[in-house]
Amino acid sequence: MTVTYDSNPLSAELERTAAFARAARTSTWIAAAHIAFPGIGHIRSVDGRFEWLPANYTTVLKPTND
């Protein structure tokens, strides 16, 4: 994956691939601003591709006994 702003697209792609592979291998939590809500989760590798696994969340609060 590369973007227009990469000054060296080949190097950027290699760095991103290595970072994604490391995150998938170690189950590292990832947080980013430009990823679908909730913007925190994990990356996994499936059949040579990387997939985004967002963290489980809910918008429902448990009622209190007050």
MIZAFI-876131 format. One record per residue: residue number from 1; residue in three letters; z, y, x of N, C-alpha, C in turn. Coordinates in nm, 4 decimals. Each point is the difference from the previous one (the first is absolute). Layout:
BEGIN
{bami NUM 'ALA' {Z Y X} {Z Y X} {Z Y X}} ...
***
This chain:
BEGIN
{bami 1 'MET' {0.0000 -0.1157 0.0844} {0.0000 0.1157 -0.0844} {0.0000 0.1232 0.0899}} {bami 2 'THR' {-0.0881 0.0927 -0.0308} {-0.0033 0.1270 0.0708} {-0.0139 0.1128 -0.1018}} {bami 3 'VAL' {0.0307 0.1201 0.0439} {-0.0148 0.1177 -0.0843} {-0.0750 0.1070 0.0785}} {bami 4 'THR' {-0.0521 0.0960 -0.0704} {-0.0794 0.1061 0.0617} {0.0736 0.0699 0.1132}} {bami 5 'TYR' {0.1310 0.0122 -0.0116} {0.0782 0.0761 0.0975} {0.0306 -0.0751 0.1280}} {bami 6 'ASP' {-0.0347 -0.1279 0.0095} {0.0225 -0.0755 0.1234} {-0.0917 0.0526 0.1093}} {bami 7 'SER' {0.0582 0.0400 0.1129} {-0.0839 0.0493 0.1098} {-0.0704 -0.1143 0.0713}} {bami 8 'ASN' {0.0573 -0.1207 -0.0057} {-0.0617 -0.1178 0.0587} {0.0130 -0.1130 -0.1022}} {bami 9 'PRO' {-0.0989 -0.0130 -0.0902} {0.0102 -0.0986 -0.1085} {0.0244 -0.1436 0.0461}} {bami 10 'LEU' {-0.0636 -0.0428 0.1077} {0.0182 -0.1379 0.0474} {0.1449 -0.0229 0.0430}} {bami 11 'SER' {0.0538 0.0920 0.0767} {0.1385 -0.0105 0.0453} {0.0967 0.0062 -0.1184}} {bami 12 'ALA' {-0.0265 0.0886 -0.0937} {0.0857 0.0134 -0.1182} {0.0007 -0.1295 -0.0814}} {bami 13 'GLU' {-0.1165 -0.0599 -0.0164} {-0.0077 -0.1255 -0.0755} {0.0790 -0.1108 0.0691}} {bami 14 'LEU' {-0.0119 -0.0094 0.1312} {0.0746 -0.1017 0.0747} {0.1504 0.0225 -0.0117}} {bami 15 'GLU' {0.0434 0.1242 0.0115} {0.1428 0.0324 -0.0114} {0.0531 -0.0319 -0.1400}} {bami 16 'ARG' {-0.0736 0.0375 -0.1028} {0.0446 -0.0274 -0.1371} {0.0052 -0.1497 -0.0269}} {bami 17 'THR' {-0.1006 -0.0721 0.0445} {-0.0019 -0.1448 -0.0195} {0.1203 -0.0645 0.0673}} {bami 18 'ALA' {0.0310 0.0418 0.1216} {0.1154 -0.0542 0.0720} {0.1304 0.0352 -0.0718}} {bami 19 'ALA' {0.0119 0.1233 -0.0482} {0.1218 0.0426 -0.0704} {0.0159 -0.0767 -0.1312}} {bami 20 'PHE' {-0.1078 -0.0174 -0.0748} {0.0064 -0.0748 -0.1259} {0.0359 -0.1463 0.0264}} {bami 21 'ALA' {-0.0608 -0.0597 0.1025} {0.0282 -0.1404 0.0328} {0.1465 -0.0169 0.0399}} {bami 22 'ARG' {0.0532 0.0926 0.0793} {0.1400 -0.0062 0.0412} {0.0931 0.0146 -0.1215}} {bami 23 'ALA' {-0.0315 0.0936 -0.0887} {0.0815 0.0204 -0.1200} {-0.0033 -0.1238 -0.0891}} {bami 24 'ALA' {-0.1158 -0.0625 -0.0139} {-0.0121 -0.1206 -0.0820} {0.0775 -0.1160 0.0623}} {bami 25 'ARG' {-0.0085 -0.0134 0.1307} {0.0663 -0.1105 0.0701} {0.1519 0.0131 -0.0035}} {bami 26 'THR' {0.0516 0.1227 0.0051} {0.1445 0.0220 0.0093} {0.0645 0.0404 -0.1331}} {bami 27 'SER' {-0.0783 0.0086 -0.1062} {0.0497 0.0427 -0.1322} {0.0674 0.1369 0.0047}} {bami 28 'THR' {-0.0529 0.0864 0.0830} {0.0539 0.1350 0.0150} {-0.0233 0.0810 -0.1265}} {bami 29 'TRP' {0.1012 0.0790 -0.0410} {-0.0180 0.0930 -0.1114} {-0.0918 0.1120 0.0440}} {bami 30 'ILE' {-0.0930 0.0387 -0.0867} {-0.0941 0.1089 0.0262} {0.0216 0.1069 -0.1070}} {bami 31 'ALA' {0.0013 0.1248 0.0418} {0.0076 0.1121 -0.0944} {-0.1089 0.0992 0.0366}} {bami 32 'ALA' {-0.0723 0.0478 -0.0999} {-0.1086 0.0938 0.0259} {-0.0212 0.0896 -0.1217}} {bami 33 'ALA' {-0.0456 0.1199 0.0261} {-0.0195 0.0979 -0.1068} {-0.1249 -0.0267 -0.0834}} {bami 34 'HIS' {-0.1026 -0.0562 0.0585} {-0.1276 -0.0146 -0.0705} {-0.0276 -0.1447 -0.0394}} {bami 35 'ILE' {0.1032 -0.0675 -0.0463} {-0.0109 -0.1374 -0.0498} {0.0506 0.0023 -0.1436}} {bami 36 'ALA' {-0.0529 -0.0879 -0.0825} {0.0403 -0.0053 -0.1405} {0.1516 -0.0083 -0.0146}} {bami 37 'PHE' {0.0517 0.0617 -0.1059} {0.1432 -0.0009 -0.0284} {0.0515 -0.1424 0.0040}} {bami 38 'PRO' {0.1104 -0.0294 0.0603} {0.1035 0.0918 0.0435} {-0.0147 0.0488 0.1432}} {bami 39 'GLY' {-0.1075 -0.0338 0.0687} {-0.0224 0.0494 0.1357} {0.0825 -0.0692 0.1069}} {bami 40 'ILE' {0.0682 -0.1080 -0.0368} {0.0760 -0.0800 0.0959} {-0.0225 -0.1468 -0.0353}} {bami 41 'GLY' {-0.0177 -0.0810 0.1017} {-0.0253 -0.1405 -0.0244} {-0.0312 -0.0746 0.1284}} {bami 42 'HIS' {-0.0795 -0.1037 -0.0134} {-0.0365 -0.0848 0.1137} {-0.1511 -0.0179 0.0041}} {bami 43 'ILE' {-0.0470 -0.0417 0.1161} {-0.1404 -0.0380 0.0188} {-0.0004 -0.1487 0.0289}} {bami 44 'ARG' {-0.0944 -0.0722 -0.0602} {-0.0159 -0.1410 0.0352} {-0.1453 -0.0247 0.0347}} {bami 45 'SER' {-0.0221 -0.1049 0.0771} {-0.1337 -0.0383 0.0412} {-0.0406 -0.1240 -0.0784}} {bami 46 'VAL' {-0.1158 0.0087 -0.0676} {-0.0514 -0.1113 -0.0794} {-0.1488 -0.0146 0.0292}} {bami 47 'ASP' {-0.0381 -0.1148 0.0525} {-0.1411 -0.0287 0.0279} {-0.0676 0.1105 0.0815}} {bami 48 'GLY' {0.0683 0.0499 0.1020} {-0.0585 0.1000 0.0886} {0.0000 0.1423 -0.0548}} {bami 49 'ARG' {0.0656 0.0204 -0.1146} {0.0099 0.1340 -0.0595} {0.1461 0.0368 -0.0114}} {bami 50 'PHE' {0.0266 0.1291 -0.0079} {0.1364 0.0466 -0.0209} {0.0168 0.0419 -0.1453}} {bami 51 'GLU' {0.1153 -0.0348 -0.0563} {0.0309 0.0367 -0.1382} {0.1292 0.0791 -0.0034}} {bami 52 'TRP' {0.0067 0.0977 -0.0901} {0.1180 0.0823 -0.0212} {0.0865 -0.0634 -0.1080}} {bami 53 'LEU' {0.1280 -0.0187 0.0290} {0.0963 -0.0532 -0.0956} {0.1062 0.1057 -0.0250}} {bami 54 'PRO' {-0.0123 0.0765 -0.1078} {0.0994 0.1041 -0.0256} {0.1371 -0.0607 -0.0291}} {bami 55 'ALA' {0.1038 0.0755 0.0323} {0.1368 -0.0437 -0.0289} {0.0195 -0.0111 -0.1512}} {bami 56 'ASN' {0.0808 -0.0946 -0.0417} {0.0347 -0.0118 -0.1417} {0.0864 0.1195 -0.0393}} {bami 57 'TYR' {-0.0254 0.0530 -0.1148} {0.0777 0.1145 -0.0478} {0.0011 -0.0020 -0.1524}} {bami 58 'THR' {0.0878 0.0784 -0.0554} {0.0053 0.0144 -0.1448} {0.0377 0.1442 -0.0326}} {bami 59 'THR' {-0.0428 0.0436 -0.1147} {0.0394 0.1337 -0.0449} {0.1080 -0.0082 -0.1062}} {bami 60 'VAL' {0.0465 -0.1216 -0.0262} {0.1026 -0.0217 -0.1023} {0.1356 -0.0045 0.0679}} {bami 61 'LEU' {0.0893 0.0883 -0.0423} {0.1353 0.0010 0.0535} {0.0890 -0.0881 -0.0851}} {bami 62 'LYS' {0.0924 -0.0677 0.0625} {0.0955 -0.0812 -0.0747} {0.0996 0.0927 -0.0678}} {bami 63 'PRO' {0.0306 -0.0255 -0.1258} {0.0983 0.0856 -0.0684} {0.1387 -0.0149 0.0622}} {bami 64 'THR' {0.0743 0.1075 0.0008} {0.1375 -0.0057 0.0498} {0.0945 -0.0267 -0.1149}} {bami 65 'ASN' {0.1189 -0.0355 0.0293} {0.1003 -0.0275 -0.1018} {0.0890 0.1213 -0.0258}} {bami 66 'ASP' {-0.0474 0.1176 0.0315} {0.0799 0.1228 -0.0216} {0.0058 0.0384 -0.1439}} 
***
